[in-house]
Amino acid sequence: MSGTAGSPFAHQLPWKGRLMVDQRAVPSDIADFDLTICGIDELHHHSTAPITHVLSILDPEAPVPQAFEGYAALRQHWVLRFHDVSAPIGDARVPEQADVEQVLAFAAELQVGAPNAHLLVHCHAGVSRSTAAAAILLAQRNPGKEAEAFQYVARIRPGAWPNRRMVEIADRLMHCDGRLIEGLRAMPRVGAP
């Protein structure tokens, strides 16, 4: 999935506390900051947006995208490295507890209360690792609203398919007692069986 013209992501413009999808505002009380979720091939589309914080989730061998050199408002950039898998497969590096702890630490350090804060979360395709991280960040900031976090992510990123392993680890670390996992299960998904 890409953010090129004609894709379902081409007209999504996030604004403070709400999301613009095809020019219609979708109110939200789940995000007190602008949120963009995308894949690597879409990063150049956001270079003129006032992105202040970036969470990059890359394959271990992947270079940091050069697109960030053009992000003038960028104040904080975190990079995590693991593959998009939910179980050990060959030499793939699965997301571990330490990785999810880093996502939670980023959320704790993220100064989204600052004026004009705009977070961009990306992975390779903008479908699994990035959407899981975004939902985890939102759920951490909104205890008791785990399902709403996933619903918001689904509105921002149709076709989102959050990495289940990341969500399971976060559920345990955040003491959600299964609410984060239930939010994932209830999430609307494009193309779901």
Contact map, one row per residue, 1 for C-alpha under 8 A:
1110001000000000000000000000000000000000000000000000000000000000000000000000000000000000000000000000000000000000000000000000100000000000000000000000000000000000000000000000000000000000000000000
1111001010000000000000000000000000000010110000000000000000000000000000000000000000000000000000000000000000000000000000000000100000000000000000000000000000000000000000000000000000000000000000000
1111101111000000000000000000000000000100110010000000000000000000000000000000000000000000000000000000000000000000000000000000000000000000000000000000000000000000000000000000000000000000000000000
0111111011000000000000000000000000000000010000000000000000000000000000000000000000000000000000000000000000000000000000000000000000000000000000000000000000000000000000000000000000000000000000000
0011111001000000000000000000000000000000000000000000000000000000000000000000000000000000000000000000000000000000000000000000000000000000000000000000000000000000000000000000000000000000000000000
0001111101000000000000000000000000000000000000000000000000000000000000000000000000000000000000000000000000000000000000000000000000000000000000000000000000000000000000000000000000000000000000000
1111111111000000000000000000000000000000000000000000000000000000000000000000000000000000000000000000000000000000000000000000000000000000000000000000000000000000000000000000000000000000000000000
0010011111100000000000000000000000000000000000000000000000000000000000000000000000000000000000000000000000000000000000000000000000000000000000000000000000000100000000000000000000000000000000000
0111001111110000000000000000000000000000000000000000000000000000000000000000000000000000000000000000000000000000000000000000000000000000000000000000000000001100000000000000000000000000000000000
0011111111110000000000000000000000000000000000000000000000000000000000000000000000000000000000000000000000000000000000000000000000000000000000000000000000000000000000000000000000000000000000000
0000000111111000000011100000000000000000000000000000000000000000000000000000000000000000000000000000000000000000000000000000000000000000000000000000000000000000000000000000000000000000000000000
0000000011111100001111100000000000000000000000000000000000000000000000000000000000000000000000000000000000000000000000000000000000000000000000000000000000010000000000000000000000000000000000000
0000000000111110001110100000000000000000000000000000000000000000000000000000000000000000000000000000000000000000000000000000000000000000000000000000000000000000000000000000000000000000000000000
0000000000011111011110000000000001110000000000000000000000000000000000000000000000000000000000000000000000000000000000000000000000000000000000000000000000000000000000000000000000000000000000000
0000000000001111111100000000000011100000000000000000000000000000000000000000000000000000000000000000000000000000000000000000000000000000000000000000000000000000000000000000000000000000000000000
0000000000000111111000000000001111000000000000000000000000000000000000000000000000000000000000000000000000000000000100000000000000000000000000000000000000000000000000000000000000000000000000000
0000000000000011111000000011111111000000000000000000000000000000000000000000000000000000000000000000000000000000000000000000000000000000000000000000000000000000000000000000000000000000000000000
0000000000000111111100001111101001000000000000000000000000000000000000000000000000000000000000000000000000000000000000000000000000000000000000000000000000000000000000000000000000000000000000000
0000000000011111111110001111000000000000000000000000000000000000000000000000000000000000000000000000000000000000000000000000000000000000000000000000000000010000000000000000000000000000000000000
0000000000011110011111111100000000000000000000000000000000000000000000000000000000000000000000000000000000000000000000000000000000000000000000000000000000000000000000000000000000000000000000000
0000000000111100001111111100000000000000000000000000000000000000000000000000000000000000000000000000000000000000000000000000000000000000000000000000000000010000000000000000000000000000000000000
0000000000110000000111110000000000000000000000000000000000000000000000000000000000000000000000000000000000000000000000000000000000000000000000000000000000000000000000000000000000000000000000000
0000000000111000000111111000000000000000000000000000000000000000000000000000000000000000000000000000000000000000000000000000000000000000000000000000000000000000000000000000000000000000000000000
0000000000000000000111111100000000000000000000000000000000000000000000000000000000000000000000000000000000000000000000000000000000000000000000000000000000000000000000000000000000000000000000000
0000000000000000011110111110000000000000000000000000000000000000000000000000000000000000000000000000000000000000000000000000000000000000000000000000000000000000000000000000000000000000000000000
0000000000000000011110011111000000000000000000000000000000000000000000000000000000000000000000000000000000000000000000000000000000000000000000000000000000000000000000000000000000000000000000000
0000000000000000111000001111100000000000000000000000000000000000000000000000000000000000000000000000000000000000000000000000000000000000000000000000000000000000000000000000000000000000000000000
0000000000000000111000000111111000000000000000000000000000000000000000000000000000000000000000000000000000000000000000000000000000000000000000000000000100000000000000000000000000000000000000000
0000000000000000110000000011111100000000000000000000000000000000000000000000000000000000000000000000000000000000000000000000000000000000000000000000000000000000000000000000000000000000000000000
0000000000000000100000000001111100000000000000000000000000000000000000000000000000000000000000000000000000000000000000000000000000000000010001001001100100000000000000000000000000000000000000000
0000000000000001110000000001111111100000000000000000000000000000000000000000000000000000000000000000000000000000000000000000000000000000010000000000000000000000000000000000000000000000000000000
0000000000000001100000000000111111000000000000000000000000000000000000000000000000000000000000000000000000000001100000000000000000000000000000000000000000000000000000000000000000000000000000000
0000000000000011100000000000001111100000000000000000000000000000000000000000000000000000000000000000000000000001100111100000000000000000000000000000000000000000000000000000000000000000000000000
0000000000000111110000000000001111110000000000000000000000000000000000000000000000000000000000000000000000000000000111100000000000000000000000000000000000000000000000000000000000000000000000000
0000000000000110000000000000001011111000000000000000000000000000000000000000000000000000000000000000000000000000000001111000000000000000000000000000000000000000000000000000000000000000000000000
0000000000000100000000000000000001111100000000000000000000000000000000000000000000000000000000000000000000000000000001111000000000000000000000000000000000010000000000000000000000000000000000000
0000000000000000000000000000000000111110000000000000000000000000000000000000000000000000000000000000000000000000000000011100010001100100000000000000000000011000000000000000000000000000000000000
0010000000000000000000000000000000011111011000000000000000000000000000000000000000000000000000000000000000000000000000011110111001000000000000000000000000001000000000000000000000000000000000000
0100000000000000000000000000000000001111111000000000000000000000000000000000000000000000000000000000000000000000000000000111111000000000000000000000000000000000000000000000000000000000000000000
0000000000000000000000000000000000000111111000000000000000000000100000000000000000000000000000000000000000000000000000000111110000000000000000000000000000000000000000000000000000000000000000000
0110000000000000000000000000000000000011111100000000000000000000000000000000000000000000000000000000000000000000000000000001100000000000000000000000000000000000000000000000000000000000000000000
0111000000000000000000000000000000000111111111000000000000000000000000000000000000000000000000000000000000000000000000000000000000000000000000000000000000000000000000000000000000000000000000000
0000000000000000000000000000000000000111111111100000000000000000001100000000000000000000000000000000000000000000000000000000000000000000000000000000000000000000000000000000000000000000000000000
0000000000000000000000000000000000000000111111100000000000000000001000000000000000000000000000000000000000000000000000000000000000000000000000000000000000000000000000000000000000000000000000000
0010000000000000000000000000000000000000011111110000000000000000000000000000000000000000000000000000000000000000000000000000000000000000000000000000000000000000000000000000000000000000000000000
0000000000000000000000000000000000000000011111111010000000000000000000000000000000000000000000000000000000000000000000000000000000000000000000000000000000000000000000000000000000000000000000000
0000000000000000000000000000000000000000001111111110000000000000001101110000000000000000000000000000000000000000000000000000000000000000000000000000000000000000000000000000000000000000000000000
0000000000000000000000000000000000000000000011111100000000000000000001110000000000000000000000000000000000000000000000000000000000000000000000000000000000000000000000000000000000000000000000000
0000000000000000000000000000000000000000000001111110000000000000000000100000000000000000000000000000000000000000000000000000000000000000000000000000000000000000000000000000000000000000000000000
0000000000000000000000000000000000000000000000111111000000000000000000111100000000000000000000000000000000000000000101000000000000000000000000000000000000000000000000000000000000000000000000000
0000000000000000000000000000000000000000000001101111110000000000000000111100000000000000000000000000000000000000000011110000000000000000000000000000000000000000000000000000000000000000000000000
0000000000000000000000000000000000000000000000000111110000000000000000001111000000000000000000000000000000000000000011100000000000000000000000000000000000000000000000000000000000000000000000000
0000000000000000000000000000000000000000000000000011111000000000000000000111100000000000000000000000000000000100000011110000000000000000000000000000000000000000000000000000000000000000000000000
0000000000000000000000000000000000000000000000000011111100000000000000000101110000000000000000000000000000000000000000111100000000000000000000000000000000000000000000000000000000000000000000000
0000000000000000000000000000000000000000000000000000111110000000000000000000111100000000000000000000000000000000000000111100000000000000000000000000000000000000000000000000000000000000000000000
0000000000000000000000000000000000000000000000000000011111000000000000000000111100000000000000000000000000000000000000001110000001000000000000000000000000000000000000000000000000000000000000000
0000000000000000000000000000000000000000000000000000001111100000000000000000001111000000000000000000000000000000000000001111000011000000000000000000000000000000000000000000000000000000000000000
0000000000000000000000000000000000000000000000000000000111111111000000000000001111100000000000000000000000000000000000000011000000000000000000000000000000000000000000000000000000000000000000000
0000000000000000000000000000000000000000000000000000000011111100000000000000000011110000000000000000000000000000000000000001000000000000000000000000000000000000000000000000000000000000000000000
0000000000000000000000000000000000000000000000000000000001111100000000000000000011100000000010000000000000000000000000000000000000000000000000000000000000000000000000000000000000000000000000000
0000000000000000000000000000000000000000000000000000000001111110000000000000000000000000000000000000000000000000000000000000000000000000000000000000000000000000000000000000000000000000000000000
0000000000000000000000000000000000000000000000000000000001111111000000000000000000000000000000000000000000000000000000000000000000000000000000000000000000000000000000000000000000000000000000000
0000000000000000000000000000000000000000000000000000000001001111100000000000000000000000000000000000000000000000000000000000000000000000000000000000000000000000000000000000000000000000000000000
0000000000000000000000000000000000000000000000000000000001000111110000000000000000000000000000000000000000000000000000000000000000000000000000000000000000000000000000000000000000000000000000000
0000000000000000000000000000000000000001000000000000000000000011111100000000000000000000000000000000000000000000000000000000000000000000000000000000000000000000000000000000000000000000000000000
0000000000000000000000000000000000000000000000000000000000000001111110000000000000000000000000000000000000000000000000000000000000000000000000000000000000000000000000000000000000000000000000000
0000000000000000000000000000000000000000001100100000000000000000111111100000000000000000000000000000000000000000000000000000000000000000000000000000000000000000000000000000000000000000000000000
0000000000000000000000000000000000000000001000100000000000000000111111100000000000000000000000000000000000000000000000000000000000000000000000000000000000000000000000000000000000000000000000000
0000000000000000000000000000000000000000000000000000000000000000011111110000000000000000000000000000000000000000000000000000000000000000000000000000000000000000000000000000000000000000000000000
0000000000000000000000000000000000000000000000110000000000000000001111110000000000000000000000000000000000000000000000000000000000000000000000000000000000000000000000000000000000000000000000000
0000000000000000000000000000000000000000000000111110000000000000001111111100000000000000000000000000000000000000000000000000000000000000000000000000000000000000000000000000000000000000000000000
0000000000000000000000000000000000000000000000110110000000000000000011111100000000000000000000000000000000000000000000000000000000000000000000000000000000000000000000000000000000000000000000000
0000000000000000000000000000000000000000000000000111000000000000000000111110000000000000000000000000000000000000000000000000000000000000000000000000000000000000000000000000000000000000000000000
0000000000000000000000000000000000000000000000000111110000000000000000111111100000000000000000000000000000000000000000000000000000000000000000000000000000000000000000000000000000000000000000000
0000000000000000000000000000000000000000000000000001100000000000000000001111100000000000000000000000000000000000000000000000000000000000000000000000000000000000000000000000000000000000000000000
0000000000000000000000000000000000000000000000000001110000000000000000000111110000000000000000000000000000000000000000000000000000000000000000000000000000000000000000000000000000000000000000000
0000000000000000000000000000000000000000000000000000111100000000000000000111111000000000000000000000000000000000000000000000000000000000000000000000000000000000000000000000000000000000000000000
0000000000000000000000000000000000000000000000000000011100000000000000000001111100000000000000000000000001000000000000000000000000000000000000000000000000000000000000000000000000000000000000000
0000000000000000000000000000000000000000000000000000001111000000000000000000111110000000000000000000000000000000000000000000000000000000000000000000000000000000000000000000000000000000000000000
0000000000000000000000000000000000000000000000000000001111000000000000000000011111000000000000000010010000000000000000000000000000000000000000000000000000000000000000000000000000000000000000000
0000000000000000000000000000000000000000000000000000000011110000000000000000001111100000000000000000000000000000000000000000000000000000000000000000000000000000000000000000000000000000000000000
0000000000000000000000000000000000000000000000000000000011110000000000000000000111110000000111100000000000000000000000000000000000000000000000000000000000000000000000000000000000000000000000000
0000000000000000000000000000000000000000000000000000000001110000000000000000000011111000000111100000000000000000000000000000000000000000000000000000000000000000000000000000000000000000000000000
0000000000000000000000000000000000000000000000000000000000100000000000000000000001111100000001100000000000000000000000000000000110000000000000000000000000000000001000000000000000000000000000000
0000000000000000000000000000000000000000000000000000000000000000000000000000000000111111100111100000000000000000000000000000000000000000000000000000000000000000001010000000000000000000000000000
0000000000000000000000000000000000000000000000000000000000000000000000000000000000011111000001100000000000000000000000000000000000000000000000000000000000000000001111000000000000000000000000000
0000000000000000000000000000000000000000000000000000000000000000000000000000000000001111100001000000000000000000000000000000000000000000000000000000000000000000000010000000000000000000000000000
0000000000000000000000000000000000000000000000000000000000000000000000000000000000001111111111000000000000000000000000000000000000000000000000000000000000000000000000000000000000000000000000000
0000000000000000000000000000000000000000000000000000000000000000000000000000000000001011111100000000000000000000000000000000000000000000000000000000000000000000000000000000000000000000000000000
0000000000000000000000000000000000000000000000000000000000000000000000000000000000000001111100000000000000000000000000000000000000000000000000000000000000000000000000000000000000000000000000000
0000000000000000000000000000000000000000000000000000000000000000000000000000000000000001111110000000000000000000000000000000000000000000000000000000000000000000000000000000000000000000000000000
0000000000000000000000000000000000000000000000000000000000000000000000000000000001101001111111000000000000000000000000000000000000000000000000000000000000000000000000000000000000000000000000000
0000000000000000000000000000000000000000000000000000000000010000000000000000000001101001001111100000000000000000000000000000000000000000000000000000000000000000000000000000000000000000000000000
0000000000000000000000000000000000000000000000000000000000000000000000000000000001111111000111110000000000000000000000000000000000000000000000000000000000000000000000000000000000000000000000000
0000000000000000000000000000000000000000000000000000000000000000000000000000000001111100000011111011000000000000000000000000000000000000000000000000000000000000000011000000000000000000000000000
0000000000000000000000000000000000000000000000000000000000000000000000000000000000000000000001111111000000000000000000000000000000000000000000000000000000000000000001001000000000000000000000000
0000000000000000000000000000000000000000000000000000000000000000000000000000000000000000000000111111100000000000000000000000000000000000000000000000000000000000000000001000000000000000000000000
0000000000000000000000000000000000000000000000000000000000000000000000000000000000000000000000011111110000000000000000000000000000000000000000000000000000000000000000000000000000000000000000000
0000000000000000000000000000000000000000000000000000000000000000000000000000000100000000000000111111111000000000000000000000000000000000000000000000000000000000000000000000000000000000000000000
0000000000000000000000000000000000000000000000000000000000000000000000000000000000000000000000111111111100000000000000000000000000000000000000000000000000000000000001001100000000000000000000000
0000000000000000000000000000000000000000000000000000000000000000000000000000000000000000000000001111111110000000000000000000000000000000000000000000000000000000000000000100100000000000000000000
0000000000000000000000000000000000000000000000000000000000000000000000000000000100000000000000000111111111000000000000000000000000000000000000000000000000000000000000000000000000000000000000000
0000000000000000000000000000000000000000000000000000000000000000000000000000000000000000000000000011111111100000000000000000000000001001100000000000000000000000000000000000000000000000000000000
0000000000000000000000000000000000000000000000000000000000000000000000000000000000000000000000000001111111110000000000000000000000000001100100000000000000000000000000000000000000000000000000000
0000000000000000000000000000000000000000000000000000000000000000000000000000000000000000000000000000111111111000000000000000000000000000000000000000000000000000000000000000000000000000000000000
0000000000000000000000000000000000000000000000000000000000000000000000000000010000000000000000000000011111111100000000000000000000000000000000000000000000000000000000000000000000000000000000000
0000000000000000000000000000000000000000000000000000000000000000000000000000000000000000000000000000001111111100000000000000000000000000100110000000000000000000000000000000000000000000000000000
0000000000000000000000000000000000000000000000000000000000000000000000000000000000000000000000000000000111111110000000000000000000000000000000000000000000000000000000000000000000000000000000000
0000000000000000000000000000000000000000000000000000000000000000000000000000000000000000000000000000000011111110000000000000000000000000000000000000000000000000000000000000000000000000000000000
0000000000000000000000000000000000000000000000000000100000000000000000000000000000000000000000000000000001111111000000000000000000000000000000000000000000000000000000000000000000000000000000000
0000000000000000000000000000000000000000000000000000000000000000000000000000000000000000000000000000000000011111110010000000000000000000000000000000000000000000000000000000000000000000000000000
0000000000000000000000000000000110000000000000000000000000000000000000000000000000000000000000000000000000000111111011000000000000000000000000000000000000000000000000000000000000000000000000000
0000000000000000000000000000000110000000000000000000000000000000000000000000000000000000000000000000000000000011111010000000000000000000000000000000000000000000000000000000000000000000000000000
0000000000000000000000000000000000000000000000000000000000000000000000000000000000000000000000000000000000000011111110000000000000000000000000000000000000000000000000000000000000000000000000000
0000000000000000000000000000000000000000000000000000000000000000000000000000000000000000000000000000000000000001111110000000000000000000000000000000000000000000000000000000000000000000000000000
0000000000000001000000000000000011000000000000000100000000000000000000000000000000000000000000000000000000000000011111000000000000000000000000000000000000000000000000000000000000000000000000000
0000000000000000000000000000000011000000000000000011100000000000000000000000000000000000000000000000000000000011111111100000000000000000000000000000000000000000000000000000000000000000000000000
0000000000000000000000000000000011110000000000000111100000000000000000000000000000000000000000000000000000000001000111110000000000000000000000000000000000000000000000000000000000000000000000000
0000000000000000000000000000000011110000000000000011111000000000000000000000000000000000000000000000000000000000000011111000000000000000000000000000000000000000000000000000000000000000000000000
0000000000000000000000000000000000111100000000000010111000000000000000000000000000000000000000000000000000000000000001111100000000000000000000000000000000000000000000000000000000000000000000000
0000000000000000000000000000000000111100000000000000011110000000000000000000000000000000000000000000000000000000000000111110000001101100000000000000000000000000000000000000000000000000000000000
0000000000000000000000000000000000001111000000000000011110000000000000000000000000000000000000000000000000000000000000011111110011000000000000000000000000000000000000000000000000000000000000000
0000000000000000000000000000000000000111000000000000000111000000000000000000000000000000000000000000000000000000000000001111111111000000000000000000000000000000000000000000000000000000000000000
0000000000000000000000000000000000000011100000000000000011100000000000000000000000000000000000000000000000000000000000000111110000000000000000000000000000000000000000000000000000000000000000000
1100000000000000000000000000000000000111100000000000000000000000000000000000000000000000000000000000000000000000000000000111111100000000000000000000000000000000000000000000000000000000000000000
0000000000000000000000000000000000001111000000000000000000000000000000000000000000000000000000000000000000000000000000000111111111100000000000000000000000000001000000000000000000000000000000000
0000000000000000000000000000000000000110000000000000000000000000000000000000000000000000000000000000000000000000000000000010111111100000000000000000000000001011110000000000000000000000000000000
0000000000000000000000000000000000000000000000000000000000000000000000000000000000010000000000000000000000000000000000000010111111110000000000000000000000000001111000000000000000000000000000000
0000000000000000000000000000000000000000000000000000000010000000000000000000000000010000000000000000000000000000000000000110011111111000000000000000000000000000011001000000000000000000000000000
0000000000000000000000000000000000001100000000000000000110000000000000000000000000000000000000000000000000000000000000001110011111111100000000000000000000000000010000000000000000000000000000000
0000000000000000000000000000000000001000000000000000000000000000000000000000000000000000000000000000000000000000000000001000011111111110000000000000000010001001111000000000000000000000000000000
0000000000000000000000000000000000000000000000000000000000000000000000000000000000000000000000000000000000000000000000000000000111111111000000000000000000000000111101100000000000000000000000000
0000000000000000000000000000000000000000000000000000000000000000000000000000000000000000000000000000001000000000000000001000000011111111100000000000000000000000000001000000000000000000000000000
0000000000000000000000000000000000001000000000000000000000000000000000000000000000000000000000000000000000000000000000001000000001111111110000000000000010000000000000000000000000000000000000000
0000000000000000000000000000000000000000000000000000000000000000000000000000000000000000000000000000000000000000000000000000000000111111111000000100110010000000000000000000000000000000000000000
0000000000000000000000000000000000000000000000000000000000000000000000000000000000000000000000000000001100000000000000000000000000011111111100000000100000000000000000100100000000000000000000000
0000000000000000000000000000000000000000000000000000000000000000000000000000000000000000000000000000001100100000000000000000000000001111111110000000000000000000000000000000000000000000000000000
0000000000000000000000000000011000000000000000000000000000000000000000000000000000000000000000000000000000000000000000000000000000000111111111000100100000000000000000000000000000000000000000000
0000000000000000000000000000000000000000000000000000000000000000000000000000000000000000000000000000000000000000000000000000000000000011111111111100100000000000000000000000000000010000000000000
0000000000000000000000000000000000000000000000000000000000000000000000000000000000000000000000000000000100100000000000000000000000000001111111100000000000000000000000000000010000000000000000000
0000000000000000000000000000000000000000000000000000000000000000000000000000000000000000000000000000000000100000000000000000000000000000111111100000000000000000000000000000000000000000000000000
0000000000000000000000000000010000000000000000000000000000000000000000000000000000000000000000000000000000000000000000000000000000000000011111111100000000000000000000000000000000000000000000000
0000000000000000000000000000000000000000000000000000000000000000000000000000000000000000000000000000000000000000000000000000000000000000001111111100000000000000000000000000000000000000000000000
0000000000000000000000000000000000000000000000000000000000000000000000000000000000000000000000000000000000000000000000000000000000000000001001111100000000000000000000000000000000100000000000000
0000000000000000000000000000010000000000000000000000000000000000000000000000000000000000000000000000000000000000000000000000000000000000001001111111100000000000000000000000000000000000000000000
0000000000000000000000000000000000000000000000000000000000000000000000000000000000000000000000000000000000000000000000000000000000000010011001111111110000000000000000000000000000110010000000000
0000000000000000000000000000000000000000000000000000000000000000000000000000000000000000000000000000000000000000000000000000000000000000000000001111111000000000000000000000000000110111011000000
0000000000000000000000000000010000000000000000000000000000000000000000000000000000000000000000000000000000000000000000000000000000000000000000001111111100000000000000000000000000000010000000000
0000000000000000000000000000010000000000000000000000000000000000000000000000000000000000000000000000000000000000000000000000000000000011011000001111111110000000000000000000000000000010000000000
0000000000000000000000000000000000000000000000000000000000000000000000000000000000000000000000000000000000000000000000000000000000000010000000000111111111000000000000000000000000000011001000000
0000000000000000000000000000000000000000000000000000000000000000000000000000000000000000000000000000000000000000000000000000000000000000000000000011111111100000000000000000000000000000001100000
0000000000000000000000000001010000000000000000000000000000000000000000000000000000000000000000000000000000000000000000000000000000000000000000000001111111110000000000000000000000000000000000000
0000000000000000000000000000000000000000000000000000000000000000000000000000000000000000000000000000000000000000000000000000000000100110000000000000111111111101000000000000000000000000000000000
0000000000000000000000000000000000000000000000000000000000000000000000000000000000000000000000000000000000000000000000000000000000000000000000000000011111111111000000000000000000000000001110000
0000000000000000000000000000000000000000000000000000000000000000000000000000000000000000000000000000000000000000000000000000000000000000000000000000001111111100000000000000000000000000000000000
0000000000010000001010000000000000011000000000000000000000000000000000000000000000000000000000000000000000000000000000000000000000000000000000000000000111111100000000000000000000000000000000000
0000000010000000000000000000000000001100000000000000000000000000000000000000000000000000000000000000000000000000000000000000001000100000000000000000000011111111000000000000000000000000000000000
0000000110000000000000000000000000000000000000000000000000000000000000000000000000000000000000000000000000000000000000000000000000000000000000000000000011111111000000000000000000000000000011000
0000000000000000000000000000000000000000000000000000000000000000000000000000000000000000000000000000000000000000000000000000001000000000000000000000000001001111100000000000000000000000000011100
0000000000000000000000000000000000000000000000000000000000000000000000000000000000000000000000000000000000000000000000000000011100100000000000000000000011001111110000000000000000000000000011000
0000000000000000000000000000000000000000000000000000000000000000000000000000000000000000000000000000000000000000000000000000001100110000000000000000000000000011111000000000000000000000000010000
0000000000000000000000000000000000000000000000000000000000000000000000000000000000000000000000000000000000000000000000000000001111110000000000000000000000000001111100100000000000000001000000000
0000000000000000000000000000000000000000000000000000000000000000000000000000000000011100000000000000000000000000000000000000000110110000000000000000000000000000111111100000000000000000000000000
0000000000000000000000000000000000000000000000000000000000000000000000000000000000000100000000000000000000000000000000000000000000010000000000000000000000000000011111110000000000001001000000000
0000000000000000000000000000000000000000000000000000000000000000000000000000000000001110000000100000000000000000000000000000000000000000000000000000000000000000001111111000000000000000000000000
0000000000000000000000000000000000000000000000000000000000000000000000000000000000000100000000110001000000000000000000000000000010011000000000000000000000000000001111111100000000000000000000000
0000000000000000000000000000000000000000000000000000000000000000000000000000000000000000000000000000000000000000000000000000000000010001000000000000000000000000011111111110000000011001000000000
0000000000000000000000000000000000000000000000000000000000000000000000000000000000000000000000000000000000000000000000000000000000000000000000000000000000000000000111111111000000011000000000000
0000000000000000000000000000000000000000000000000000000000000000000000000000000000000000000000011001000000000000000000000000000000000000000000000000000000000000000011111111100000000000000000000
0000000000000000000000000000000000000000000000000000000000000000000000000000000000000000000000000001100000000000000000000000000000000001000000000000000000000000000001111111110000010000000000000
0000000000000000000000000000000000000000000000000000000000000000000000000000000000000000000000000000000000000000000000000000000000000000000000000000000000000000000000111111111111111000000000000
0000000000000000000000000000000000000000000000000000000000000000000000000000000000000000000000000000000000000000000000000000000000000000000000000000000000000000000000011111111111000000000000000
0000000000000000000000000000000000000000000000000000000000000000000000000000000000000000000000000000100000000000000000000000000000000000000000000000000000000000000000001111111100000000000000000
0000000000000000000000000000000000000000000000000000000000000000000000000000000000000000000000000000000000000000000000000000000000000000000100000000000000000000000000000111111100000000000000000
0000000000000000000000000000000000000000000000000000000000000000000000000000000000000000000000000000000000000000000000000000000000000000000000000000000000000000000000000011111110000000000000000
0000000000000000000000000000000000000000000000000000000000000000000000000000000000000000000000000000000000000000000000000000000000000000000000000000000000000000000000000011111111110000000000000
0000000000000000000000000000000000000000000000000000000000000000000000000000000000000000000000000000000000000000000000000000000000000000000000000000000000000000000000000011001111110000000000000
0000000000000000000000000000000000000000000000000000000000000000000000000000000000000000000000000000000000000000000000000000000000000000000000000000000000000000000000000011000111111100000000000
0000000000000000000000000000000000000000000000000000000000000000000000000000000000000000000000000000000000000000000000000000000000000000000000010110000000000000000000000010000111111110000000000
0000000000000000000000000000000000000000000000000000000000000000000000000000000000000000000000000000000000000000000000000000000000000000001000000110000000000000000000110110000111111111000000000
0000000000000000000000000000000000000000000000000000000000000000000000000000000000000000000000000000000000000000000000000000000000000000000000000000000000000000000100110010000001111111100000000
0000000000000000000000000000000000000000000000000000000000000000000000000000000000000000000000000000000000000000000000000000000000000000000000000010000000000000000000000000000001111111110000000
0000000000000000000000000000000000000000000000000000000000000000000000000000000000000000000000000000000000000000000000000000000000000000000000000111110000000000000000000000000000111111111000000
0000000000000000000000000000000000000000000000000000000000000000000000000000000000000000000000000000000000000000000000000000000000000000000000000010010000000000010100100000000000011111111000000
0000000000000000000000000000000000000000000000000000000000000000000000000000000000000000000000000000000000000000000000000000000000000000000000000000000000000000000000000000000000001111111000000
0000000000000000000000000000000000000000000000000000000000000000000000000000000000000000000000000000000000000000000000000000000000000000000000000010000000000000000000000000000000000111111100000
0000000000000000000000000000000000000000000000000000000000000000000000000000000000000000000000000000000000000000000000000000000000000000000000000010011001000000000000000000000000000011111110000
0000000000000000000000000000000000000000000000000000000000000000000000000000000000000000000000000000000000000000000000000000000000000000000000000000001001000000000000000000000000000000011111000
0000000000000000000000000000000000000000000000000000000000000000000000000000000000000000000000000000000000000000000000000000000000000000000000000000000001000111100000000000000000000000001111110
0000000000000000000000000000000000000000000000000000000000000000000000000000000000000000000000000000000000000000000000000000000000000000000000000000000000000111000000000000000000000000000111110
0000000000000000000000000000000000000000000000000000000000000000000000000000000000000000000000000000000000000000000000000000000000000000000000000000000000000010000000000000000000000000000011111
0000000000000000000000000000000000000000000000000000000000000000000000000000000000000000000000000000000000000000000000000000000000000000000000000000000000000000000000000000000000000000000011111
0000000000000000000000000000000000000000000000000000000000000000000000000000000000000000000000000000000000000000000000000000000000000000000000000000000000000000000000000000000000000000000000111
